[in-house]
Amino acid sequence: MAQVGRRGGHSSRPSEGSRTSRPRTDAPVSGGGPVAAASTEGFTSKLESRKGPVKVQLNTWVLASTEARLKWLVANRQFTVTSVVDVALQELLDRYDVPPADSDGRIGEQ
């Protein structure tokens, strides 16, 4: 299966000559006027955490034939790898009567 977390094999670390690594000494200092406040509100709303189920990363190896079938399913049925793996694991866990976990991932005492 292809590596997860890398995009095109490029490092996410800025190179020494990149724009993000240079200190900004020529930037004007904002006086906190109405323009600065309005633009800050837009950024703040985008940064707010989204509510939803807690997810954790799961790394594993699968057979090449399984990966080929998974890729076909994702491409031809508009699923995501995450949703397919989650549904398949939930069905397996249900089949073997594994107790359900709460939204924080804890299994209650049985």
C-alpha positions in Angstrom: 0.0 0.0 0.0 1.3 3.5 -0.7 2.8 5.5 2.1 0.3 7.7 4.0 1.2 11.2 5.1 3.6 12.1 2.3 2.5 14.1 -0.6 4.5 13.5 -3.7 7.6 12.7 -1.7 8.3 16.3 -0.9 9.4 17.3 2.6 7.0 19.5 4.5 9.9 21.3 6.1 10.6 24.7 4.6 13.9 25.0 2.7 16.5 27.5 3.9 15.7 29.9 1.1 12.0 29.7 1.3 9.7 32.5 2.2 8.6 31.0 5.5 12.1 30.7 6.9 13.0 34.4 6.5 12.2 36.8 9.4 9.7 39.4 8.5 11.2 42.8 9.4 9.4 44.9 6.8 5.8 43.9 7.9 3.8 46.9 9.1 2.5 46.7 12.7 -1.3 46.5 12.9 -3.0 49.1 14.9 -5.9 46.7 15.7 -8.4 48.7 13.7 -11.6 47.4 12.1 -9.8 45.8 9.1 -7.5 43.8 11.4 -10.4 42.6 13.6 -12.5 41.5 10.6 -9.7 39.5 9.0 -8.9 37.9 12.4 -12.5 36.7 12.9 -12.4 34.9 9.5 -9.3 33.0 10.4 -10.5 32.2 13.9 -13.7 30.6 12.7 -11.6 28.4 10.3 -9.3 27.3 13.1 -12.1 26.2 15.5 -12.1 22.5 16.1 -14.7 20.4 14.3 -16.9 18.2 16.3 -16.9 14.6 15.3 -15.7 11.1 16.4 -12.1 10.9 17.6 -9.9 9.2 15.1 -6.5 7.6 15.6 -3.9 6.6 13.0 -3.7 2.8 12.2 -0.7 1.6 10.2 -0.6 -2.0 8.8 0.5 -4.1 6.0 -1.9 -5.9 3.6 -1.6 -8.3 0.7 -1.0 -6.7 -2.7 -4.3 -8.3 -3.8 -6.2 -6.7 -0.9 -4.7 -3.3 -1.8 -5.7 -3.7 -5.4 -9.3 -4.5 -4.4 -9.4 -1.7 -2.0 -8.1 0.8 -4.6 -10.8 -0.5 -7.0 -13.5 0.0 -4.5 -12.4 3.5 -3.6 -12.1 4.5 -7.3 -15.3 2.9 -8.5 -17.7 3.3 -5.6 -16.7 6.8 -4.3 -15.7 5.4 -0.8 -12.7 6.5 1.2 -10.0 4.1 2.5 -10.8 5.3 6.0 -14.5 4.5 5.7 -13.9 1.1 4.1 -11.4 0.0 6.8 -13.6 1.3 9.6 -16.7 -0.5 8.4 -14.8 -3.7 7.7 -13.2 -3.7 11.2 -16.5 -2.8 12.9 -18.2 -5.8 11.2 -15.4 -8.2 12.2 -15.5 -6.9 15.8 -19.2 -7.3 16.0 -19.0 -10.8 14.6 -16.6 -11.8 17.4 -18.7 -10.1 20.1 -16.1 -7.5 21.0 -17.8 -5.0 23.4 -18.4 -1.5 22.0 -16.2 1.4 23.0 -17.3 4.9 24.0 -16.5 8.0 21.9 -13.2 8.3 23.7 -12.2 4.8 22.7 -12.6 3.1 26.1 -14.3 -0.2 26.6 -16.5 -0.4 29.7 -16.2 -3.1 32.3 -18.1 -6.2 31.3 
